[in-house]
Amino acid sequence: MNLSNYGKFQVIRALSPYFTPKEIEQTTGIKQRSVYYYVSKFGLDTYKDTQQALNRVITTEIIEGKIQALKELEAIQDNA
């Protein structure tokens, strides 16, 4: 894939939140070092950023679920 610098930027911007630099290289032929360069230079989101955000959401949902379950348990015990 022969892309201009702006073309590389567009591809990396679209893929970097969802794919590792290695996967981007394997898919597009854009070298990993170029991916790291563009991510760093333009402050693009990375796969790691996305994974960390998802982990925070999942952790929050688990905590909220536990709180809700304990409230339900308390209500059941109050009615017994």
ABEGO torsion letter per residue (X at the ends): XBBBAAAAAAAAAAAAAABBAAAAAAAAGBBAAAAAAAAAAAGBBBAAAAAAAAAAAAAAAAAAAAAAAAAAAAAAAAAX
